[in-house]
């Protein structure tokens, strides 16, 4: 997945911010984008085309995010609720871009492990240390892919109408391991937020609001990091 010995740039949720994404990928580093390329921002088609170009040149990959997952389900004809964001995304895609998006999203990994570093969109589960990265399959996500896409939830809904999320999974990251994730905009200072778990592991939350009134963030990792 990541070429051996390659320096990596980890990029947070893009959400249609093609200008920010273009700035993020202006590097010789290999790009690992943490999912949610689409929806909310002004230019989802442009963001997708930047990612397609990286894939074609062997210069990057993206993980499966919950917004990407829902877009692909809609594009393949599943019965999904089409809110304003998804409807606007679908309307903005030409046939060729929609077809390529469906192809790439259905083969995007749910998580990626490189030594003691784990990349995932929504949240970590210890099984990700040994299980092969899940791919999108017909129907809904299974338990482990659901954790990767949505994080840890209680089954309840907040007053804002969103699933109530927990961060207990941070305490299950083993000592010496670091998880880079997106999905939740938790930073209060515009920079990626690092939380330390009880076992000695760390989680770095990379979503700083791109496409939703904030900006896109990225972190550079040294070559061969594990």
C-alpha positions, 0 to 999 in steps of 0.5 A: 500500500505505502511504498517501503521507505517512503516519506508520508504526508497524512491528510485529513478530511477534504470534504470538497475543498479542492484548493486546500487539497491541491496545496496539501499534495504539492509535495514529493511525499506519498499521500495518505488521505484519511477519507471523506473526500466528498460533500460539504465543500465547494468542489467535490469533483475537483477533489476527486480528480486530484485523488484520481491523479495521485492514484494514477501516478502511484503517489497516494491513496485514500481510506474509506470514509463514511461520506465516501461510503454513502456516496458509493452506495448511492451511485451503485443504487442502494436505498440511502437517505439523500440529504442536501450534501449528498444530493449536491455531490451527485448533481455535481458529478459528470458520468465519468467522474461518478463512475471513477468515484464508484470504482475507487471508493469500492476498493479503498481500504477501511484502515491501513497499518504500517508497523505501529502506525494505524491510519483509519477514518473514524475510529480504532479497534484492536482487531485492526492490528491483525485483520486485513483492511476491510473493503466495501461490500454489498449492503451495510458495513460489518462491525469492524468496518463500521468502527472504521467509518463511524468511530465508536457510537452509543446508538443514541442521537445527539440534540444536533441529530448526529450519532452520539460518539465515544472515545473509549477506543483511544484507551485501547490503543497499545503502547507505542502505537499511534492512530491517525484518524479523521471524522470528528472535528475535535480540535479547538485551535485549528490544529490536529488534536493528539489524545493519549490513551491509558495503555500508552497509545496515541490518537491524532485527530486530523479533521480541522473543518475543511469544506465546513468553514475550517481548513485542511490539515496535514502532518508529515511523517519521516521515511520508514516510520513505523 
